[in-house]
Amino acid sequence: MRLCVFIEPQQGAAHADQLLVALRAEECGFDGFFRSDHYLTMGSRSGLPGPTDSWVTLGALAVQTSRIRLGTLVSSATFRHPGVLAISVAQVDAMSGGRVDLGLGAGWFEGEHRAYGIPFPPMRERFDRLAEQLEIITGLWSATDPFTFRGGYYDVYDSPGLPKPVQSPYPPVIIGGKGKRRTAELAARFADEYNVAFASPETVRECFAAVAAACGRVDRDGAGRAPLVLSVALTVCCGQTDAEVRRRMEAAGTSMEWLRGAGLVGTPGEVADQIRAYAELGVSRMFLQVLDLADLDHLDLIAAEVAPALGP
């Protein structure tokens, strides 16, 4: 099981805060450092000092780290033109020496779009735009000749498709969500990894079954594509004692009820057991959402006592 640290910096984090978490995650041996792509805080938090752009942040971290994988879970297709996003991600991939994953989704948080003047079309259009963006981004990265695409929302003419990413054929694409139709179809067609966030093992099993059926419908195997990596993202609150677990829950602003339904909670042994339940469903990478970025001891504990209990 590959364990990644996953943060929500829109809740209140400067670049310096994120750098400390990324460096500690790398030092502890985590597989990856991933961040959300949001421009507005959620819930009652102030969000101070304010949001940070995900790909600006990851560009800096690309040269401030040396081993850990970096990426978004997930970028919103409403935030960027696909041609520009393809350039940005390819550049960060080169800056990192080929350590980038692109998580891309349709976007869902209407409030942040209103707050920053970003158009927020209806859901069907957002998914249609996402499908075109995936066609364009992967097409630009793969093209050996000038690339042209005519779509309902985006047109690309005779693009040189530069720069190319370091990774071949291009950085892994992550598509996440619980949707049984459009999300599953897009994951089957374009993704290297399919992620389900904040869900019980029962819900994850249903989502994995839906995406497996979609892979069959598009004949992913016949097209020579590698099997999808299956992953989950879950909030984690781990502690040596009940008091330590409660302290971390309060600092994170979460509850035992939430964590028991769609998270990981308890002592290192209990958290390891909960992770194994997802591993039995085929999960090979887990994104551990940590919400208190000042609590670096939390990462130390997970690395020292949870990760070894999961085996190689």
N, C-alpha and C positions, 0 to 999 in steps of 0.2 A: 504494500500500500504506500503510494507516494502522498505525503502530507504537504499541503501548501498553506501559507498564511494569507488570509483574505481580510482586507480592511475596508471601512466605509468612511473615507476622509471628509466627505461632505458634512459629517456630523460634527466636525471641528478638529482640523489638523492642518498645520503648516507643512511645507515640504520637509523642514528639519525633523518634524515628528515622524513623518513617513520614512525618512532615511534611517532613523534610529531603529525602527521596526524592521526594515528590510535588511539592515546590516546584522541585527541580532538573529533574524530568521536564517540568514546565510551562515552565520557562525554556528548556529544550532544544528545545521544540517537539513533544514527543510528543503523540499524540492522546488518550491516556488513562492513568489510574493506577488499577489494579485490585488488589485484595487477596483472598487466600483467606479462607474463613470456617471456621476451626478453633479448637478450644479446648485442644488438646494437641499438644506437640511430637512430631516423628517422628524416628526414628533415635536417634543417640547424643547429640544436643545437649541441653543442660540446659533450653532454652526460657526462661531468665531474661531479663527480670524476670517473665515470665508472659504468658499470652494477653491479647489485647485484643479486644473485641467489634467485629465488622466494621461494623455500622451506627451504633454510637456513634462509632467512628473516622471513618467517612465523613461523619457529621453535622458533626463538627468541621472536617474538610477542606473541606466545602462552603463554609464561610465563611473558610477560610484560603487558598483558591486562587481563581482568577478565570476560567480558561479551560478547563482540562483536564477531560475527562470522568472520572467516578468510578463505581466499581461493584465487584461481587463476582464472583469466578470460583471457585466458585459458593457461594451460601448453601445451607445444608442445610434441607430442609423439616421435618426432625425437630426443629429448634431453636426454631421459633416458630409460634404460631398464625397462620393465613393472614390473619385480620382485623387482627391486630396488625402483621404484616409489611407489609400494604398501607398502614397508617397511617404506619409508620416510613419506608418508601421514599418515599411521597408527600411527607412532611415534608422529607426530605433533598433531594428534587427541587426543592422550593420554595426551600429554603435555598441551593441551588447555582444557582438561576436556570435550572433545566432541564438539568442536566448529568449525570444519573444513568442508569445501566443496571442492571437487576436480573438477575443470573445466579442461577438456582435449580435445585437438583438434589435427588435422593432421599436423599443422605447415604450414607456408606460406612464411616467410621472408627469401628468399634465401641468402641475403647479410650477415645476422648474422651467417648463417651456414658456409659460406666461411670464414668469419673473424675468426672463432674459430675452424675450422677444423671438423665441424659436417657434416656427410653425409646428402645430400638433394636429396632423390630419386624423381622420377616423381610423379605427383599428384595421379595417381591410386595406386601406391605402398604405398604412404603415407597414403591413406585412408585404404588400406588393413592392413597395420601395426597398424593403430589406432583401427580397429575392433578387431584385435588379442589382442592388449593391454587391451582393455576394457574387453574382455573375461577373460584374465589372472588376471587382478587386482581385478575384482569383484569375480572371482573364488577363488583366494587366500584368500580374506577377508571372503568369505562365507563358505569355506570348513571346514567340521568337520573331514574328513579323509585326508590322504596325497593327494595332488592335482597334477594331471598330465594333461598337455595340449600339443598336437602336432599340430603345425601350419606350415604355409608356411615360416614364418620368425622367430618365437620364439618357442622353445621347453622347457617345464617345466616338471621335473620328480620328482615324490614323494616328493613334497615340503610340509613341515609342515604348510605352510600358516601363519607363525607368523612374527611379532606380529599381533594380532587382533586389529582393531580399537575399540575405546570406544563406538562409536555410533552403533546401531543395526538396520539393519544387517550390515551396513557400512556407511561411510560418503556419503552425497548426491553427486551424479555425475551430473555435468552440461556439456551439449554439446551445442555448439553455432554455428551459421552460417546461411547463406541464401540459402544454397543448397537445392533444392527441392527433390533430390533423395537420395544420399548416406548419407548426413547429417541428413535428416529427418528420414531415416531408422535406423541409429545408435541411434538417440535420442529416437525413439520409442522403441528400443530393450533394451537400456542400461541406459538411463538418468532418473534422477529424476526431472531434470529441463532443459527446452529448452530456450536458449537465442538468441535473435537477436540484433546485435549491429549496431548502427549508421544508422538507417533506419527510413523512414517516417512511419506514421501509415498505409498508404496504402500498403507499402512493408511488414510491420510486419503482417498485416492481411493475405497476400498471403502466407507468411512463416508458419504462424500458421495453415492455412488450409492444407498446404502440410504435416506438421507433424501430424495433426489430421488424415489425410488419411493414413499415414504410421502406426499410432497406430492401425487403423482398420485392416490393412493388416496383422500385426503380432499378432492380437487379444490380445492386451495389457490388456484389461479389463478381458478377459477370463482367462488370466494367473494370475489374482489376483494382478496386479500391480496397484499402486495408480496413479491417473491422473497426467500428467506432470504439474509441476509448470511452468508457462509461464513468462518470464522476458525479459527486454530490457536493453541495455547499451547505454547511450547517454551523449555526452558532455554537460556540464551545465555552463552557465554564467548568474548569477543572481545578480541584484543590485537594490538598492532603487531608483536610478536615471539613466537616459540615460548615463550620464557621467561615473557613476560607472560601468555600463554594458560594455561600450566601453573600460574602463581601464582594466577590467578583460579579455575581448576578446584579447586585445593587449598583455597582460601578458601571456595569454595562447597560443598565436600564431595562433588564429583561426579567423574566419570571420563571419559576420552576415549571409552571404549567406549560409555558411556551417551549421550554427546553426539552421537557419530556415528550412533547408531541412532535417537535421538528428540530431537535438540536442534540447536543451531547453535553451531559452534565454528570458530575460526581467525582469520585476519586480517580486517580490514574487507571486503576484496574477496571473500574466501572466504565470509564470512557473508552478504554480499549475494547471491552466487550461490546459496547454499542457500535463501535466502528466495525468490528468483525461481522455484525449482523448485516451491515451494508456490503461488506466484502463478499458475503455469500450470495448477493444478488448480481455480482459481476463488477462492482465498483473497484477500480484500481487507482483512482486518484481522488483525494478528499480535500476540499477547501475549508479550512477551519476559520470561520468568521470570528475575529477578536475585535471587540468594540471599545475596550479601554486600552488605548495605544500607549499609555504611560506605564502599564503593567508588564514590563518586559520579563519579569519573573515567571509570568504565566507561560510564555514561550519556552523558557528554560525547563519548567516542570514537564510540559508536554514532550519536549525533545528527550529529556532524560528518563522519563518513566512510562510514557504512553507509546512513543514510537518503537522502543526496543521490544515491548510486549507484543507488537504486531508481527515481528519477524522480518526477514529480508523482503 
